[in-house]
């Protein structure tokens, strides 16, 4: 996974949110989170990709919610604050 395409994190996210099995869901969420982090590191200037950065933040927030609701995790309040306070520029 060293040369991620921009769409790879989106594919990983979709696989995760569609997964009914708890064990597989947990693994797919970790993979999607890794893909998002890796893609974010690839962006030299995130402001040039503001729509994608916004989508990654919302996907991360959605996965956090899934972890709480389906996997019994604890809400990441820092993530919630960061995701909900982003500006139009990114």
URZIGI-V639140 format. One line per field, one symbol per residue. psi: psi as a letter, one per 20 degrees, with the letter a starting at -180 (. if undefined). burial: I if it has 24 or more other ideal C-beta (glycine too) atoms within 12 Angstrom, else O. Layout:
psi=???
burial=???
This chain:
psi=khmpqhighgggggggiiphpgghggghgggggghgggghhhognhhilhgggghhghgggghggghgghjkappnhggggghijqrhh.
burial=OOOIOOOIIIOIIOIIIOIOOOOOIOOIIOIIIIIIOOIIOIOOOOOOOOOIIOIIIIIIIIIIOIIOOIIOOOOOOOIOOOIOOOOOOO
